[in-house]
């Protein structure tokens, strides 16, 4: 049958009406809605799972530390041993074990800081590679003995403490030991007899004290014993004056939550840690130098001395953890 063109739209609407009509129409629409709902829920579940996985991965990462300010590139490139800067040269002794993230920040920062102050220096990292507990005092003794003969004073310097105030003095401590990280400025330790963190003294004065005691395995107390040695040698202790930055004078980059300190006290160590070591020090230090490496970290030179300490377990059985 022939239809005029004007009737075609009528036939179209009749077909659409027939499609939408019927007993199954409601069920078809309901089924379609359920399919869309299930797809939406599946997409939401996948999205949440992805966010949760990312969060868990983030939680497993070590906590971020406050980053030290970046020193200027031209300061890093300048020489560390310019004779025009004066007759004295500093041996910056860093007792060290496994804290490479802190060392990567420390060496270029201190090199630039000392260059800016025109302090002739060499950075000597004493890396303990034996299986005994960490012994900061013995490592400083090693640094004193292994540092170059062209250095005439040393800094006993923690790797996690960076000076932020340019007014801090790192010059030759001719009058007596100079405690840079004084209790009035150190961010953590504020008792009057504290001499840790950063202490400058001439090699002559260090020898007068017979160095530091080798009895302190693990963390702490070696500085307090060294304070008594300074007094016994009748050396006057000096500290910074005119510094107005208070506890913000230094940046402490150690994260105690991520890297625990070895504060265990083994055997008789708890009683012995408060005694003065009358004879020990440079005279009974025992160690072996495994290797010596000259490194450059972000353009800053340093010497790493890989050291094996020796322990007489009949005298200090706490050099090993039980």
CORHU-V578555 format. One record per pair of residues at least 12 apart in sequence whose ideal C-beta (glycine too) atoms are under 6 Angstrom apart, sorted by the first residue. I is the first residue (numbers start at 1). J is the second residue. D is the distance in Angstrom with one decimal. If there is no record, write none. Layout:
# CORHU-V578555
I/J/D  I/J/D
This chain:
# CORHU-V578555
62/258/4.9  63/255/5.6  63/258/5.3  65/253/5.4  65/255/5.3  68/105/5.2  68/109/5.2  68/162/5.2  68/251/5.6  71/109/5.9  71/112/3.1  75/112/4.0  75/115/5.2  75/116/5.5  76/108/5.8  76/112/5.1  76/299/4.4  76/300/5.7  77/299/5.8  78/115/4.7  80/121/5.5  81/120/5.2  85/118/4.3  85/120/5.1  88/152/5.6  88/172/4.1  89/120/4.2  89/150/5.6  89/151/4.7  90/119/5.7  90/121/4.2  90/153/5.9  90/155/6.0  91/122/5.9  91/124/5.7  91/147/3.7  91/151/3.8  91/154/4.4  92/121/5.6  92/123/4.8  92/155/4.7  92/157/5.5  93/124/5.5  93/140/5.5  93/143/3.4  93/154/5.4  93/156/5.8  94/125/4.7  94/157/5.6  94/159/5.2  95/126/5.5  95/136/4.5  95/139/3.7  95/140/5.6  96/125/5.0  96/127/4.9  96/159/5.9  97/128/4.6  97/134/5.3  99/159/5.8  102/159/4.9  102/160/5.1  102/253/5.7  103/159/5.8  106/159/5.0  107/123/5.8  107/297/4.4  107/300/4.9  107/302/4.9  108/297/5.6  108/298/4.1  108/300/4.1  109/162/5.5  111/300/3.6  119/170/5.2  123/302/4.0  124/143/5.3  124/147/5.3  124/303/5.1  125/302/5.8  125/304/4.6  126/139/4.2  126/142/5.1  126/143/4.7  126/305/5.4  126/307/5.6  127/304/5.5  127/306/5.0  128/307/5.9  129/290/5.8  129/306/4.9  129/308/5.9  130/308/4.2  130/309/5.4  132/309/5.8  132/311/5.3  132/319/4.7  133/217/4.2  133/218/5.0  133/262/5.9  133/319/5.8  135/217/5.3  135/309/5.8  136/222/5.7  137/212/3.6  137/213/5.8  137/216/5.3  137/222/4.0  138/214/4.7  138/309/5.3  140/156/5.2  140/212/5.7  141/211/4.4  141/212/5.8  141/282/5.7  141/285/4.9  142/287/5.5  142/307/5.3  144/206/5.7  146/305/5.5  152/203/5.9  153/172/5.5  153/202/4.6  155/200/5.1  156/199/4.7  157/198/5.2  158/197/5.4  160/253/5.0  160/254/3.7  161/197/5.3  161/250/5.3  161/252/5.9  162/251/4.4  163/250/5.9  164/251/5.6  165/245/5.0  165/249/4.9  168/180/5.8  173/200/4.7  173/201/5.8  176/235/5.2  176/236/4.3  176/238/5.6  177/201/4.0  177/235/5.7  177/237/5.4  178/200/4.4  178/238/4.8  179/195/5.4  179/199/5.4  179/239/5.0  180/198/4.0  181/197/3.1  181/198/4.2  182/239/4.0  182/240/5.9  185/249/4.2  187/247/5.0  187/250/5.9  187/252/4.9  193/227/5.0  195/223/5.3  195/227/4.9  196/223/3.6  205/235/5.7  208/233/4.6  209/229/4.2  209/233/5.1  210/281/3.5  210/282/5.3  210/283/6.0  211/281/4.2  211/282/3.9  212/226/5.2  213/225/5.2  213/277/3.7  213/280/5.0  214/280/5.2  214/285/5.8  215/277/5.4  215/280/6.0  215/316/5.4  217/318/5.4  217/319/4.4  218/262/4.5  219/261/4.3  219/262/5.0  219/263/5.3  221/273/4.6  228/276/5.4  266/318/3.8  266/322/5.5  267/317/5.0  267/318/5.3  269/318/4.0  286/310/3.8  287/307/5.5  287/309/5.1  288/308/4.6  289/305/5.9  289/307/5.9  290/306/4.2  290/308/5.8  291/306/4.7  292/305/5.3
